[in-house]
Amino acid sequence: MPSVVTEIHPAMDSLSILAMAAALVQDYDKQNQPVKSEFSIRQARSTDIPLLEYVERSAAEIYRTVGLDHLLDGATVDPNLLAYMAISNTLLVAVNRWDQPIGFIGGQNIVGNFHIIELSVAQSHQGKGVGKALMSAIYDQARREGYRALTLTTFRHLPWNGPWYQRLGFGEVIASDWGREYEEILDHEAQNGLDTKQRCVMALPLRL
Ligand SMILES: CC(C)(COP(=O)(O)OP(=O)(O)OC[C@H]1O[C@@H](n2cnc3c(N)ncnc32)[C@H](O)[C@@H]1OP(=O)(O)O)[C@@H](O)C(=O)NCCC(=O)NCCS
């Protein structure tokens, strides 16, 4: 390491030199600490909406790892729907320390359940607990507001989908048992090219 103190002034006592050395070591430690993933969760604002498409597209990059590249060509959530969720307070964003969205979760009421329309975390922020924190925040909110369950549709076998939701307490349910609306969602997904054999409805009851 290059020497920083090249010349010691005769007026400096050994305590001053020690204090200076300690400050230099502290600075060096600070600069070399791993960057901590800092984020917080808040209700979405209208100014967030145009940025969420980029979060969603970045998040979807993970599907390339399993050869589902074609999913990246699909449309992202309609900005009008995002805006509707934002004014209904059913859209939460995870933001970085500069208040920029790095993830979001949003949904709507389907027959008394809070149905999650989209959960996405930007690629470089995945695997750091952002998704879990968003899910936990929406769980608390939906429970407080008296919804019966959290529901969603997902890929049954992809590690960050079905098995991950299962670890969070979700279980697979039969669409028709939960209402015609859920069958319609699966039909709509099939029309958009998703393989129905791989898709499923999952639910997490909120009233025990
Ligand atoms: C699903 C998603 C939101 C999770 O967000 P996240 O911030 O990475 O979530 P967390 O860090 O809280 O947890 C990630 C979990 O996925 C697992 N995971 C992530 N990538 C994985 C991979 N490539 N292979 C295996 N497991 C993986 C991790 O093991 C972790 O599970 P654990 O906490 O039980 O160990 C994120 O992966 C994403 O945006 N994916 C693309 C969009 C998507 O699939 N949305 C859900 C649609 S139903």
The ligand as a MOL file (V3000), in Angstrom:
LIG
                    3D

  0  0  0     0  0            999 V3000
M  V30 BEGIN CTAB
M  V30 COUNTS 48 50 0 0 0
M  V30 BEGIN ATOM
M  V30 1 C -40.0290 -14.4870 -8.9980 0
M  V30 2 C -39.2210 -13.2570 -8.6220 0
M  V30 3 C -40.1310 -12.0650 -8.4990 0
M  V30 4 C -38.5300 -13.5100 -7.2880 0
M  V30 5 O -37.9000 -12.2890 -6.9020 0
M  V30 6 P -36.5450 -12.2810 -6.0500 0
M  V30 7 O -36.2950 -10.9020 -5.5790 0
M  V30 8 O -35.4760 -12.9460 -6.8260 0
M  V30 9 O -37.0160 -13.1760 -4.8280 0
M  V30 10 P -36.2070 -13.5730 -3.5150 0
M  V30 11 O -34.8060 -13.0730 -3.5750 0
M  V30 12 O -37.0440 -13.1680 -2.3740 0
M  V30 13 O -36.2260 -15.1510 -3.6170 0
M  V30 14 C -35.8060 -15.7880 -4.8160 0
M  V30 15 C -36.1060 -17.2340 -4.7210 0
M  V30 16 O -36.1060 -17.8220 -6.0130 0
M  V30 17 C -35.1280 -18.8310 -6.0710 0
M  V30 18 N -34.4550 -18.6690 -7.3560 0
M  V30 19 C -34.2260 -17.5350 -8.0060 0
M  V30 20 N -33.6010 -17.7930 -9.1550 0
M  V30 21 C -33.4480 -19.0910 -9.2310 0
M  V30 22 C -32.8880 -19.9560 -10.1710 0
M  V30 23 N -32.3620 -19.5040 -11.3120 0
M  V30 24 N -32.9000 -21.2630 -9.9030 0
M  V30 25 C -33.4110 -21.7160 -8.7440 0
M  V30 26 N -33.9710 -20.9540 -7.8180 0
M  V30 27 C -34.0050 -19.6520 -8.0600 0
M  V30 28 C -34.1840 -18.5650 -4.9300 0
M  V30 29 O -33.6180 -19.7600 -4.4770 0
M  V30 30 C -35.0840 -17.9280 -3.8820 0
M  V30 31 O -35.7880 -18.8650 -3.0930 0
M  V30 32 P -35.5080 -18.9650 -1.4920 0
M  V30 33 O -35.6150 -17.5720 -0.9450 0
M  V30 34 O -36.5770 -19.8600 -0.9780 0
M  V30 35 O -34.1350 -19.5060 -1.4030 0
M  V30 36 C -38.1000 -12.9620 -9.6750 0
M  V30 37 O -37.3780 -14.1410 -9.8860 0
M  V30 38 C -38.6650 -12.4870 -11.0040 0
M  V30 39 O -38.9200 -11.2990 -11.2010 0
M  V30 40 N -38.8260 -13.4420 -11.9410 0
M  V30 41 C -39.3250 -13.1050 -13.2870 0
M  V30 42 C -40.7980 -12.7990 -13.2630 0
M  V30 43 C -41.5660 -13.8790 -12.5720 0
M  V30 44 O -41.2850 -15.0610 -12.6940 0
M  V30 45 N -42.6130 -13.4410 -11.8520 0
M  V30 46 C -43.5340 -14.3110 -11.2100 0
M  V30 47 C -44.6070 -14.6400 -12.1750 0
M  V30 48 S -45.7980 -15.7940 -11.4960 0
M  V30 END ATOM
M  V30 BEGIN BOND
M  V30 1 1 1 2
M  V30 2 1 2 3
M  V30 3 1 2 4
M  V30 4 1 2 36
M  V30 5 1 4 5
M  V30 6 1 5 6
M  V30 7 2 6 7
M  V30 8 1 6 8
M  V30 9 1 6 9
M  V30 10 1 9 10
M  V30 11 2 10 11
M  V30 12 1 10 12
M  V30 13 1 10 13
M  V30 14 1 13 14
M  V30 15 1 14 15
M  V30 16 1 15 16
M  V30 17 1 15 30
M  V30 18 1 16 17
M  V30 19 1 17 18
M  V30 20 1 17 28
M  V30 21 1 18 19
M  V30 22 1 18 27
M  V30 23 2 19 20
M  V30 24 1 20 21
M  V30 25 1 21 22
M  V30 26 2 21 27
M  V30 27 1 22 23
M  V30 28 2 22 24
M  V30 29 1 24 25
M  V30 30 2 25 26
M  V30 31 1 26 27
M  V30 32 1 28 29
M  V30 33 1 28 30
M  V30 34 1 30 31
M  V30 35 1 31 32
M  V30 36 2 32 33
M  V30 37 1 32 34
M  V30 38 1 32 35
M  V30 39 1 36 37
M  V30 40 1 36 38
M  V30 41 2 38 39
M  V30 42 1 38 40
M  V30 43 1 40 41
M  V30 44 1 41 42
M  V30 45 1 42 43
M  V30 46 2 43 44
M  V30 47 1 43 45
M  V30 48 1 45 46
M  V30 49 1 46 47
M  V30 50 1 47 48
M  V30 END BOND
M  V30 END CTAB
M  END
